[in-house]
Amino acid sequence: MASGSRCNDALAGKAGLGATEFLNRAETLQLQPTARPLGLRGGVKYWDGQFDDARLALALARSAALAGALLVNYCAATGLVHEDGKLVGLHVADRESGQTLTLRANVL
């Protein structure tokens, strides 16, 4: 994570929105008071931006779908799913249908 974040900072150069900051446990909990403190060692504060390029967004969506990702739109995150002290998924609400879903993620 550290080298990837620093690499993004370097690639962005002067166009970057802000520098990546590595936070200790206390700083992380101060900025994210709802974070689970058990086992927390620290965090990373980084900057991201938006783009308005429909072709890039579609290419990313297609690549993600081909890799097995579930694509959702107009869904609000409503909570996190933890098991055995690990984050394993997300509760979402579909803003169009009103349906609530639990999405699970696997990291290999």
C-alpha positions in Angstrom: 0.0 0.0 0.0 2.7 2.4 1.0 4.7 2.2 -2.3 1.5 2.2 -4.4 0.2 5.4 -2.7 3.5 7.1 -3.0 3.7 6.1 -6.6 0.3 7.6 -7.3 1.5 10.8 -5.6 4.6 10.9 -7.9 2.6 10.2 -11.0 0.1 13.0 -10.2 2.9 15.5 -9.7 1.6 19.1 -9.3 -1.8 18.0 -10.6 -2.4 15.9 -7.4 -5.1 16.8 -5.0 -3.0 16.2 -1.9 -0.2 14.1 -0.5 -0.7 10.6 1.0 -0.4 10.6 4.7 0.2 7.6 6.9 -1.6 7.8 10.2 -1.0 6.2 13.5 -3.8 4.5 15.5 -4.9 7.6 17.4 -4.9 9.8 14.3 -7.0 7.2 12.4 -9.5 6.9 15.2 -9.8 10.7 15.4 -10.6 11.0 11.7 -12.7 7.8 11.6 -14.4 7.6 15.1 -16.6 4.7 14.0 -13.7 2.5 12.9 -13.3 -0.7 14.9 -10.3 -0.1 17.2 -9.6 -3.8 17.9 -6.4 -4.6 16.1 -6.2 -1.2 14.4 -2.6 -0.1 13.9 -3.1 3.0 11.7 -4.5 4.2 8.4 -3.8 5.9 5.2 -5.2 9.3 4.2 -5.2 9.8 0.5 -6.9 12.0 -2.1 -8.9 10.9 -5.0 -10.8 12.6 -7.7 -13.6 12.2 -10.2 -13.5 12.1 -13.9 -16.1 12.7 -16.6 -15.0 10.3 -19.3 -17.8 7.9 -20.1 -15.6 5.7 -22.3 -13.1 5.1 -19.5 -15.9 4.4 -17.0 -17.4 1.8 -19.4 -14.0 0.2 -20.1 -13.4 -0.1 -16.4 -16.9 -1.6 -15.8 -16.4 -4.1 -18.6 -13.0 -5.2 -17.3 -14.4 -5.5 -13.8 -17.4 -7.6 -15.0 -15.1 -9.9 -17.0 -13.0 -10.4 -13.8 -16.2 -11.5 -12.0 -17.2 -8.2 -10.3 -20.8 -7.4 -9.5 -21.6 -4.0 -11.0 -24.2 -1.8 -9.2 -25.5 1.6 -9.8 -27.6 3.9 -7.6 -26.8 1.9 -4.5 -26.0 3.6 -1.2 -23.7 1.9 1.3 -25.6 1.4 4.6 -23.2 -0.7 6.7 -20.2 -3.0 6.8 -20.2 -6.8 7.3 -17.5 -8.1 9.7 -16.7 -11.7 10.4 -14.0 -12.9 12.7 -12.7 -9.4 13.0 -12.3 -9.0 9.2 -14.3 -6.8 6.8 -16.0 -9.2 4.4 -18.8 -7.3 2.8 -21.1 -4.3 2.6 -24.8 -3.7 3.1 -26.3 -1.5 0.4 -29.7 -0.1 -0.5 -30.8 0.1 -4.1 -32.1 3.6 -4.5 -34.3 2.7 -7.5 -36.1 -0.4 -6.2 -35.7 0.2 -2.4 -34.3 -3.4 -2.1 -31.5 -3.9 0.5 -28.6 -6.3 -0.3 -25.6 -7.7 1.3 -22.6 -7.8 -1.0 -19.7 -10.0 0.0 -16.1 -9.6 -1.2 -13.3 -12.1 -1.4 -9.6 -11.1 -1.4 -7.2 -13.7 -2.6 
